[in-house]
Amino acid sequence: MYAGVLMFLLLIVQIFKDRSKYINVSVKVFKYAILGLFALHTAGLIVRWYISGHAPWSDAYESMIYVAWATMAFGVMLGVKSDLTFASTAFVTAMILMIAHWNWMDPSIGNLQPVLDSYWLMIHVAIIVGSYGPLTLGMILGLITLLLMILTTSKNKEKMALNIKELTIINEMALTVGLVMLTIGNFLGGMWANESWGRYWGWDPKETWALISIMIYAFVIHMRLIPGLRSRFGFSVASVVAFGSIMMTYFGVNFYLAGLHSYAKDDQEISVTYIVTSLIVITIIAVFAYRKHLKYFKK
């Protein structure tokens, strides 16, 4: 987390000031440090897989560390030439890992539930939970884009415009990859459901919210084709807000709704206070970003 935050702050300073040799060297050091930590994360997943004898995404804790790995993996791939993307991804990955290691998550290795003891765990869960990685990346890139808009001034608007354009393009690629994976994973889930429960689709809360997420992200990606919605500000806000459907699919269904996929029903529930606070913060950021968008970027 510290490496990602410090790298991000250095990049912001670089936008306001001329390129500095010391900043460039520091950014590279942090970048290689993050890559080294990502390699350790990968090794940890492999070791857990070997010890448990099954894919390391079978419960709440394992799926969280897998989502964190998938987020960083796509950040490395899509942000290979974008330091802002790389730093943002490192920060959000660290946040996910921090949540995974809170007290209400059980990191112990246990036996698989009978319904999960299937080769579909390797296929369906790997793809559909892995899709949360690029969608999380899209969320943080949308948020960083809004923050860059807020920091825009008449002196740095050209640099900011270039960075905002770069992040928006990467964001669109991430959401497209995430949507494709989410859709494929949903279809594969239907095949697993047919083998386990004798039907392809039963309007189970998890299935329903996965479908809702697909429709929401399909709309977000196609916003660029609608003249009134075709703006980097609108796309960034949508990529942040749309992530709420993933949070509902991933956490809300398990904690609040009863269904065949509610494997974590007995875990601690997410406080509504956090949800309301997040919406208020996003709204405030969006309002300030929109003012700068109207002033400097709207054509």
Steps between C-alpha positions, in 0.01 A plus 500: 500500500775744598690439177186557292401817687851649491538416131163662425586815696831532317321472167255773604792724601657428162188632326525835681876533461754437227634150464754424771771238484451416868125453456555277196747283691270481804204399283704220343613377842142486628388332178754219533417466871132456414587243233703309757210504747267381224735209434481411872120522483501261205731261682272511805198399291695213345615375843145521639375306196762231560428468873119501472485277195241721331487834320550786747168676444254276685397727790472869591864544601644310205278677249608837640870429460427362152309815403795705628736289288278532191474878548878539520554260211278703267653821634845372405384392154294808412719749683835384369555847345282697740656570838179660630308181423771290663505709820120515522473125459761436769305717743162335442662153509649582839156616620343170393772302679451712811127420502579131445712500817244665726389291796168394349678316217620150588834427326516138611501223239193280537322225314300587192123506524364204298340723236837669439692175464487510121723576205264793435664676794809528283307629198187693598622662822844583358344690209206672668690601816801587287278744308471705817870585453470713184167641621669609824778649291237692301348633822828634638600649163164676481552639848855615424374667180248699703771600747724617214213713372466659843875578503490657153603865469553732207875433521491120494183432301692368198693245711183408687307456176767261373500297823120492513484379141757229576315376810164503320632285216650249745180512705292413195729209416479372858120519510474327162719211615311481830161495327608222262632291791190566710271395214696183423517416870124540531437258213743250649322538833179389331672182382626430854152570639352248259742232622455584871135607528340369181426838340697761309328805647282539809501875575717439804615838647861441393397411144262795482752755624768365267255559212422850632874576513540384139222731384635796698854465367372443146325837530810671641721375217244607237458850648756626248247427222238730655573867414357641823702260717824509303743663740798390706334640810182299448692183421718539811201556730318204343800269544512589870124474565465178296744331735220505758332219306816290537511573873138385525570188294812414699416610855134595518363170373713302744426716801145625451313265268415133541585276208697203375811718468490645854806318625599784736159567653635462854786747447479856631271718295616821335373807682255718309693798639797415277275482195335836567835663580650370175208639296533840667876514435455398134229763455720775645795400279275485194356849566844662532631307197200605292569867571855462369374290209267783393778755535790324330394187309145531368499579131 
